[in-house]
Amino acid sequence: MADTHTARDTLIDLLHGVERFNTEVFPQNRELFASLAESQSPDTLFIACADSRVNPSMITQTQPGDLFVLRNIGNIVPAYGEMLGGVSSAIEYAVSALKVSHIIVCGHSNCGAMKALLDPDPTKLARMPTVASWLRNAEAARAVLEASDAGPATVRSLSEQNVQLQIAHLRTHPAVAAGVARGTLTLQGWFYDIASGEVVVLDETSRTFIHVDEAIAKLQAQKADDTTTP
C-alpha cells in the first residue's frame, strides 16, 4: 500500500504543477504561447538522452518554440537505413519541414546507457532486449576507445566518443547530408556534466571537447571573417 500511496502522491504533485502552470506561468507568458499556437519555427534540433536529469531548455536557457527536442536512451542516432522510425523521421522533419539551422547531439555524465555499454550485465540486458538491440548503435564508440592508447575507458570518455559517433551517423541521413553540403545546416556535439553544470563542445578540427567560452570565441571569429570576406 505504501508504494501505491507514493505513486498516487507523485501523480497529484504533477497535477498541482499543471494547476500552477495554468494559473501562474501561462498568464505571465500569454503572448509567447499565442505566437506559438498555430506554428513553430525552431532554429535547432536538440538530440539528448532521455535521462530525467538532463533538461535541454534549462541548460540552454531557451523558451518554448526555440528547440525541437529529440530524446532517447543514450542520445543515439542510428545510421540511415539501420532503424528507420521515430528518430530518423524526427530528423527528417526537423531538417526538411522545419528548416532547422543546427543539430546538437548532447551526451551527459553518469549515463546509464553508456554504463551498460561499457560493462554490460547480460542478466539485466536479457530482461530488456529492446534496449540491448538499441545500444548496438553505439557499439562502435566502445570499439574506438578499446583500440586507442588513451588509457582505460570511463563512462565519460565513452559518452564523449558516442557523441562523435552519433554526429557521424547523422551525416548518413540524406536530409542532413544535403543541408550540410548546402551550408544551411551545422552539426555540433556537446557533453554535459550534471554535477558541475559544465558543458563542453566538440571541436571538429581537433576531435576534442573544448570549453564553451572557447567555442564561442571560435564562432565569433568565423562570423567576423564572414563579414569581412568579399
Disulfide bonds with the S-S distance in Angstrom:
none
